[in-house]
Amino acid sequence: MLLKPNIYKKITKHLKLDKPLIIFDIEATGLNLHSDKIVELAYIKILPTGRIKKDDMILNPEMTISAEATSIHGIRNRFVANKPKFREKAQELWELFNDCYYSGFNVHNFDLPLLRREFIRCGLDFEYSYKKIIDTKKIFYTMVPQTLSAAYEYYIKKDFTQWHTALIDTEVTAEILAKQLDKYEECRDWEFINKMHNADNEAHTNSTRKFYWLRGEAYFAFSKYRDKPLKEIAKKDPKFLEWIIKADFNDKVKNVVSKTIEKNKKF
């Protein structure tokens, strides 16, 4: 997927950038911010001039990629065996990411904290201010609550049917951000953006947003089972639901899954 250069110029114009903006996406070995590591990092760095630099790198996490994570992003352990380790790229990435604005879909709660922890393991101090984050997920959930694919369909007026990869997600996010800045003039104001982020706490953002309801039935809004009903997956792949219970999801998400498992046991 190749975006037109005016997409990036439009973003710089609307945000009046005084330093680079990095739009990025991370795929990891799992969802635990404390123990899981990065296996793919894709970014688009937009300079205040509108010029861009982008890359998509696969990294050896030096640990096993969980089967559940592979089912989401498709990266297998054998693919990363001969790839560079994060610590080998750490200095280069720190210089690239340091002192910028940051954007992406859910970077506020996942990608930035995970990236910071990777830098800490390498002895590099990666600090960022929440005032420098513009999370397209938070804009979208504030204006039109849905998923990344739904955001693309809503703003771009096209079906998002491509295979899920970090670079595709990053480019899709850039296209969505440009449309959001066109549509919502208030989102060009950093003070408004900061207030919106601060008002939205983690419990609200990561609760049952992993699911949506149709005719009273819960459906997945993420993973390989996106748009599939939970009760169907409880029968088809109960181990996947068990993984969610054990993984680093919040209590509201686990509660939805637990209720589905219990209902399935009755039949």
N, C-alpha and C positions, 0 to 999 in steps of 0.2 A: 504494500500500500504506500503510495507516494503522495504527500500533501503538497498543494500549491504553495509557493513562497509567500503569497499574500496572507496566508493563514497566520504565519509567524509575525509578519509586520503588523497585522491587525491586533494581535495580542500585545505587542510592545506599545502600540499607539493607545489602546484602551487603558493599559495599566501604567503608562508613563514610566517605564522601567528606568531606574538609575543604576541598576546592577543586573547581572544575568539572572534569568529564570530557568531553572532546570525542571522539566517535566519528565518524570521517570516512573518505572514500574519494576518491581522485584518479584521473582519466583524463588521459593525457598524449599528447604527439605521438609518443612512442616509449618505449623501455625504458632508454635511456642516462641515468643519473643526472646526468652531467656536462653534457650538451648538450640534452637534451629538456626540454620545458616543459609546464606544466599547461594543459589545455583545459577541464576540468570539475572542480569541487571541491564536494562535498556534505558537509554535517556536521550532527550533532545534538549540541548543547552541553547537557549535563545538569548543572544546578546542584545543590549539596548538599541543597537543599530538595526535589529531585525535579522541579522545573519545568524546561522545556526551551525551547531556541531552535534552529530548524533552517533550513537554506537549501540551495539547489542552484544554483550559478552556473556559467554557461558563460563562458569567457575567451578572448580573442584572444591566442594564444601568440606572435604576431609571427614565426612561422616555419611552414613547411609541415608539416602532419600527415601522417605516413607512411601509405601505403596499408595496411600491415600493422596499424597501430594503429587505423585506421578500421574495419578488418574485425573488430576486437574490440569497440570501444565504439560504433561507428556514427556518430561525429561527423565531418562532412566540412568541408573548408576553407571552403566557402561559408557554412556555418552560423556561423562564428566571426568573419567579416569585420567586422561592425559591433558586436561585443561588447566590453565593457571589457577593457583590458589589465591584467595582474597588477599592474603598477607603479601603476596608477590605484586599485587596491583594496588595495595593500600595507599601508598604515597601518591601515586598518579591519580587515584580516585579522590583522595582528600583535596588535592590541589584543584581538581575539577569541580568538586561540590562545595568547597569552603566559601563562605560569605556570598551566598546567592539567595534568591527567592526560590521556593520549592512548590511544585504542583504535581498532581497525579490523582488517581482515583483511590481514596482511602490512605494517602500517604501520612496523614495526621496520626492515625492510630496503628499503622502497621509498617509501611515501608521506611519512613524516617527513623522510628525507634529501632528497627532491626538493623538498618545501615549504621546507626550510631553505635550499636553494640558491637558490630563487626570492627569498626574503627578502634573502639576501646580495647578489644582483644589484641590489636596490633600496636597499642601504646599511643594512639593518635587521639587527640581531643577534638571531637567534632560536635561543636555546639551550634544550636540553631534556635531562633526565636519563633514562637508561634505566630508572631506578627508578620513573619516572612513566609507563611504558608497560605496557599490558596488551593484548597482541596475541592476538586470538582464533584466528589461524592457529597460533600456537605452542602455545596451550592444546590446540587440536584435534589437532595433530600429535603432541603428547605423549600425549594420551589416546586419540584415535581417528584415526590418520593417513588423510587424504582431502582432497577439494577443498571449496570454499565451498558448492557445491550439495549435495554429500554431507553436509557439516556440517549444513546446513539440514534435510535429509531425516532425518538421524540424531537431531538434538535436537528438532526441531519436529514430526517425524512426518508431514510433507507433502512432496509433490514440488515442487521449485523449478524452475518452467518459464517464469517471466517473462523478458522481454527484459532483457539486461544493461545497466543504467545505474548511474551512481555513486550516485544517491539510493536506488535499490532495494537495491544492495549494502550501503549504509550502514545502512538500516533492517533488512535481514536480519541484519547483523552485531550490531545492538543486540538483536535477538530471540534470536540464538544466545548472546550474552554472558549475558543474563538466565538462560537455561536452564543454561549452564555453571556459573554461580554457584550455582544451585539444586542441581545434580547433584554438584559437586565443592566440598565445604566448604573444602578446603585452598586453593582458588583465591581465597578471600576474604582470604587472608593475603598481604600485599604482600611479605613476606620470601620466601615460597614462590614467588610470581610472579617475583621478581627472580632467584632461584636458577635457575628453569626457563629464563628468557631467557638468562642468562649461560652456562648449560650447553650451550645450543644454538647452535653457531657458524654463520656464514653459509654455509659450504660444505655443511653438513648440510641446512640449511633450503632452499637453492635448488638442490640437485643434481637428482636424477632425480624430484623431486616434481612436475615439470612433466608427468610421464607416469605411467601405471600399467600393470601387466602383467596380461593375461588370457590364460590358456592359453599362456603363453610369448611372447605378442606384445605389443609396446608400443603404447599408446593415448595420445592427447592428453588432458591433464587441464586444459587452458586453451585460449583463443582460439576462433575460429569453428569450429575442427575438434575441439572437445572431444568426447571419447568416440568419435573416429574413429581407426582404426589408422594408424600412421605409414607403413606400406608402401603403404597406399591413397593417402595424400596425396602420397607420393613420386612416384606415377604421375600423379595428378590435378593437383597444384599444386606442382611441384618448386621453383618460385621462393620459395614460402613457407618451405620447409626451408632454402633458400640464405640467406634473410633471417635466420633463426635463427642460422646459422653466423656471419654478419657482425655480428649485434646483440650487446648487452651481456649475454649469458647466460654462465653459468660453464662451465668446461671439461667437466664431467660431462654437462651438458645437450647441449652441442655434440657430444660423443662419441657419445651415443645417436643423434643425428640423422645424424652422419657415417656411422656404421655402416649406418643404414637406406639412405642414398643410395648407398653402395658396393654393398650387396646388390641394390638396384634396378637398378644398371648391369649386373649379371651376367645379368639376365633380359631 
